[in-house]
């Protein structure tokens, strides 16, 4: 009888553990729809500096959400482009690279093609179909929409399409007053979101700290432990090279914020190494059998080794990563404490307004801050 009871209890516990593992994570989809005409240079630089800090703030939600970000850059007819769309992705490096590449050009006639930006956000962004996902859009710019082009649905119809997808629309105006304030307040109201006005340069506070260089150096060393393997090895290696090139142009504070985010539960808590392309992550997730990977599909450091040699090489990388991750976490903690004492937060800044709205609205989907 005791043995039967023991087996029964073991079954219950196992079932509970499996249910907990299979329970879907909280999720946040964030899309920035940004005016990239000439007058938006200050805001673009602010966004490039603060997007990783914003990701860190989102990751503080309880339960910790899985984060995807997307981007729609828009201008106007006659400019180099009407829109450039980066779909929602968990690979925030990819989205950040696209953001860094944006340059303020064009415009100059007042209204811009805001409606095309909203249309693409509705039609070309793969918003989650899960009703539990918190989906939010931030329309950022300094000029009203051309409502005379007639090449998209009317403004109200575009907003309605997004709301039907469960998206909350917030508007952030660079500058204040004029027809932009009236129109964008209406968009936020129709989109069940908030309107905010900020200074034209984004108004972000200086965020450099004495810890930025060390965090950036440690993060670079962690990146260097990547073990691309399998059929996607070349693709992963090219992606890693692109990230290194991208980070060469990033602000020191942004690189430090990225390092901190990679350690967060919002990034998966594993240093952000994807199991699809990193051998150590794949082995730890039990996606691959190390002994069965073809020699030519292995990273160079593991080729030509027997099973024991492969295991030892992987253990060495694992130990190196753990050491680096612990040091990054410690330095990030010290940096956060330093910033709490020395770096003020501007309540009317781009990042502050964005995070304020998100934290207030995410509660609708059970994510608390």
PyMOL commands that set and color helices and strands:
alter all, ss='L'
color gray80, all
select helices_A, chain A and resi 2-22+38-58+92-101+114-123+155-164+178-190+212-223+230-247+252-263+265-267+279-284+290-292+295-297+300-302+307-342+350-365
alter helices_A, ss='H'
color red, helices_A
select strands_A, chain A and resi 27-35+66-74+83-89+134-141+167-174+195-198
alter strands_A, ss='S'
color yellow, strands_A
deselect
rebuild
show_as cartoon
